Amino acid sequence: AADEFMKSISGKKPEKTKVIVSSHNYENTPSVDDLTNLVAKIQSTGAGIVKIATTAKDITDVSHMFRVMAHCQ
């Protein structure tokens, strides 16, 4: 869906405008590997900003997000 949207607005948005592509998981926080793959998938759409929201059930879930964020700009 994000790929299709990005194609549909190609050349139609102001040059400095960034598109936010987000993923929301209301059930849990995926593994670090799954989150890393998700970031890569979202980036591959051409998104200017990647947003990921998950449901943390304990402190280790938060550490998953920090580990992934450490490799993002």
N, C-alpha and C positions, 0 to 999 in steps of 0.2 A: 504494500500500500504506500509506503514512504517513497519507494522508487518511482511509482506511477505519479505521485504528487510532484516530486522533484522534476520529473520530465515535463509535467504539465505547466510548470511555472518557469521553465528554462527560457531565459531571455526576456522574461516579463516582469522581473522584480528589479528594483534599483540595485546597482552594482554593490554598494556597501551593506545591503541588507543581508542579515544572516538568518537562515531558517533553523528553527529548533525542532529536532526530532527526538521524541521521548518514548520511554518504555516504562510502564508501571506494573509492578508485580505486587498484588495485594495479599498473596498467600505466604510468601517467604522471601529469603534472600538467597539467590543461587550461589553456586560455588564460584571461587575466583576465576577458574577457567571458563565457566559459563558466562560470567559477567564480562570477561575479557573478549570472548567471542561476540557477545551482544554489542559491546562498544565498537568492535571492528565492523560488524554488520551495519550498525547505524552510520558509522563514518563512511562506509562504502556507498551510501545513498547520496552523498554529497552534502550532508547536513553541515551547517556552520557551527552548530552547538549541539552537543549530545547531552541528554538529560535522562538519568535513570533513577527511578524511585522504587524502593523495595520495602518489604515489611521485615523489620529486624525483630527477631524473637529472643535473642540474647546478645551479649557483647561480642561474641565471635562473628556474628553477622555484620556488625559495624566494621570489624577489622577487614572483612572481605571487601567492603566498599573502599576503605582507605588504601588497601593494597592495589586495587584497580586504579584509583584516582592518582596514585603516586606515579603512574606511567602516562597520565593524560596531561595535556597542556592546560 
